[in-house]
Amino acid sequence: MSEERDRAIGVFDSGVGGLTVVREIARRLPGEDIVYFGDTARVPYGTKSPGTVLRFAREDLEFLRTRRVKIVVVACNTVSAVALPALGQGQDLPLIGVLEPGARAAAAATRTGRIAVIGTMATIRSQAYEAALRSLRPDLEIVSLPCPLFVSLAEEGWVDGDVAEAVARRYLEPLAGSGVDTLVLGCTHYPLLKDVIARVMGDGVVLVDSAEETAADVVRVLERRGIRSDRADGGNISVCLSDVPYRCREICERFLGRPIERVEQVAEHAATERELAWHDTTAADRTGSDR
């Protein structure tokens, strides 16, 4: 059991947005090592078919297995929405998605029973949040809205100011006047825009950050299984990507909220261990090409 406690927490997403989940896990569990994989060579998953999303997710999971992780967090709303049950079949590793923790928090937070969910087109189209929320409270009124431009704003760092405000108002003003009192941020990019979203929605609306709720679930699962690290602090975060795009380091640091020394580019991520190529992200920023 002590050997398992020393293993890392694995986290994957289709891109770098899942680093907001890593940030919350590290805040709650500063003694844990974390291995993050972002499939930046094939992002976005939100435009792919469910079958393709499941295939990619299985490959992401198998890569993390090569790192001997003790738990895997699926920090991708698209995978959590359309592929998580199939992904978990036959797995001995505990898997935690980002959808159900957010749904539980929203159902507990609402006073009026009127909840809004914002996310990518694939997440909204799947209606997975609606299903999760109504399984908890069948009486809920739920409004769902895709906000795809929020992803680009977060990665560009345009999380406040006139542009972010204009986009947020274009998307959210109909929701702000609809009587909802709880809003689920159903994409791992959206927490970076939390301030502008809160301003547009108004003081009476509670924002539910799935990253925070997922991190709390990780703590509970590790403690229940007796595999939480004994260390109080000093955990390491390893960031692995399937491609190192232009401005990668800048974007990753924005999502993670701390400096990153380097990113490990995984030359091939599949079910078996493959040769890995190390890339200094400072050099990659100088020589990389646009995404």
Long-range contacts (C-beta under 8 A, 24 or more apart in sequence): 1-226, 1-227, 4-70, 4-227, 5-70, 5-226, 5-227, 5-228, 5-229, 5-230, 6-229, 7-33, 7-68, 7-69, 7-70, 7-227, 8-32, 8-33, 8-34, 8-35, 8-67, 8-68, 8-69, 8-70, 8-238, 9-33, 9-34, 9-35, 9-69, 9-70, 9-71, 9-73, 9-218, 9-222, 10-34, 10-35, 10-37, 10-64, 10-67, 10-69, 10-70, 10-71, 10-72, 10-73, 10-93, 11-35, 11-36, 11-37, 11-72, 11-73, 11-75, 12-36, 12-37, 12-38, 12-39, 12-57, 12-60, 12-61, 12-63, 12-64, 12-72, 12-73, 12-74, 12-75, 12-76, 13-37, 13-38, 13-39, 13-75, 13-76, 13-188, 14-38, 14-39, 14-42, 14-43, 14-44, 14-45, 14-46, 14-56, 14-76, 14-78, 14-79, 15-39, 15-40, 15-43, 15-44, 16-40, 16-155, 16-241, 16-248, 16-251, 16-252, 16-255, 17-75, 17-76, 17-151, 17-154, 17-187, 17-188, 17-189, 17-255, 18-73, 18-75, 18-76, 18-188, 19-188, 19-239, 19-252, 19-255, 19-256, 20-75, 20-188, 20-189, 20-191, 20-192, 20-211, 20-255, 21-73, 21-75, 21-98, 21-188, 21-210, 21-211, 21-214, 21-215, 22-75, 22-237, 22-256, 23-211, 23-255, 23-256, 23-257, 23-258, 24-209, 24-211, 24-212, 24-214, 24-215, 25-73, 25-214, 25-215, 25-218, 26-235, 26-237, 27-215, 28-215, 28-216, 28-218, 28-219, 29-215, 29-218, 29-219, 29-222, 29-228, 29-229, 29-235, 30-232, 30-233, 30-234, 30-235, 31-229, 31-230, 31-231, 31-232, 31-233, 31-234, 31-235, 32-222, 32-228, 32-229, 32-231, 32-235, 33-229, 33-235, 33-236, 33-237, 33-238, 34-235, 34-236, 34-237, 34-238, 35-64, 35-67, 35-69, 35-238, 35-240, 36-237, 36-238, 36-239, 36-240, 37-63, 37-64, 37-240, 37-241, 37-242, 37-266, 37-269, 38-239, 38-240, 38-241, 38-242, 39-241, 39-242, 39-269, 40-241, 40-242, 40-243, 40-244, 40-245, 40-248, 40-291, 41-241, 41-242, 41-243, 42-242, 44-78, 44-120, 44-151, 45-76, 45-78, 45-79, 45-122, 46-78, 46-120, 46-121, 46-122, 46-123, 46-148, 47-121, 47-122, 48-78, 48-122, 50-82, 50-83, 53-78, 53-79, 53-82, 53-83, 53-122, 54-82, 54-83, 54-86, 54-87, 57-83, 57-87, 58-87, 59-269, 59-270, 59-271, 60-269, 61-87, 61-91, 61-93, 61-95, 62-269, 62-270, 62-271, 63-240, 63-266, 63-269, 63-270, 65-93, 66-272, 66-273, 67-238, 69-93, 70-222, 70-227, 71-95, 71-96, 71-218, 71-221, 71-222, 71-227, 72-96, 73-97, 73-98, 73-214, 73-218, 74-98, 75-188, 75-211, 75-214, 76-188, 77-119, 77-120, 77-123, 77-186, 77-187, 77-188, 77-210, 78-120, 78-122, 78-123, 78-126, 80-128, 81-122, 81-123, 81-126, 81-128, 81-129, 82-122, 82-126, 82-128, 94-221, 94-225, 96-214, 96-217, 96-218, 96-221, 97-214, 98-188, 98-210, 98-211, 98-213, 98-214, 99-128, 99-129, 99-132, 99-186, 99-210, 100-132, 101-210, 101-213, 101-214, 101-216, 101-217, 102-129, 102-184, 102-185, 102-186, 102-208, 102-209, 102-210, 102-213, 102-214, 103-129, 103-132, 103-133, 103-136, 103-184, 104-136, 104-213, 105-208, 105-210, 105-212, 105-213, 106-133, 106-182, 106-184, 106-208, 107-133, 107-136, 107-137, 107-140, 109-182, 109-206, 109-208, 110-140, 110-181, 110-182, 110-206, 111-181, 112-179, 112-180, 112-181, 113-137, 113-139, 113-140, 113-141, 114-140, 114-141, 114-142, 114-143, 114-178, 114-179, 114-180, 114-181, 114-182, 115-140, 115-141, 115-142, 115-143, 115-180, 115-181, 115-182, 115-183, 115-184, 116-142, 116-143, 116-144, 116-145, 116-175, 116-178, 116-180, 116-182, 116-183, 116-184, 117-142, 117-143, 117-144, 117-145, 117-183, 117-184, 117-186, 118-144, 118-145, 118-146, 118-147, 118-150, 118-171, 118-172, 118-175, 118-183, 118-184, 118-185, 118-186, 118-187, 118-190, 119-144, 119-146, 119-147, 119-184, 119-186, 119-187, 119-190, 120-146, 120-148, 120-151, 120-186, 120-187, 121-146, 121-148, 123-186, 123-187, 124-186, 129-184, 129-186, 143-175, 143-178, 143-180, 145-171, 145-172, 145-174, 145-175, 147-171, 147-172, 147-187, 147-190, 150-187, 150-189, 150-190, 150-193, 151-187, 151-189, 153-193, 154-189, 154-190, 154-192, 154-193, 154-254, 154-255, 155-189, 155-251, 157-250, 157-251, 157-254, 159-192, 159-193, 159-195, 159-196, 160-195, 160-196, 164-193, 164-196, 165-196, 165-199, 165-200, 168-193, 168-196, 168-197, 168-199, 168-200, 169-200, 172-197, 172-200, 172-201, 173-200, 175-201, 176-200, 176-201, 176-202, 176-205, 180-205, 181-205, 181-206, 182-206, 182-208, 183-207, 183-208, 184-208, 184-210, 185-209, 185-210, 186-210, 189-255, 192-254, 192-255, 238-264, 239-263, 239-264, 240-264, 240-265, 240-266, 241-265, 241-266, 242-266, 242-269, 244-279, 244-281, 244-284, 244-288, 245-288, 245-289, 245-290, 245-291, 246-284, 246-285, 246-288, 246-289, 246-290, 246-291, 247-285, 247-288, 248-281, 248-284, 248-285, 248-288, 249-281, 249-282, 249-284, 249-285, 250-285, 252-281
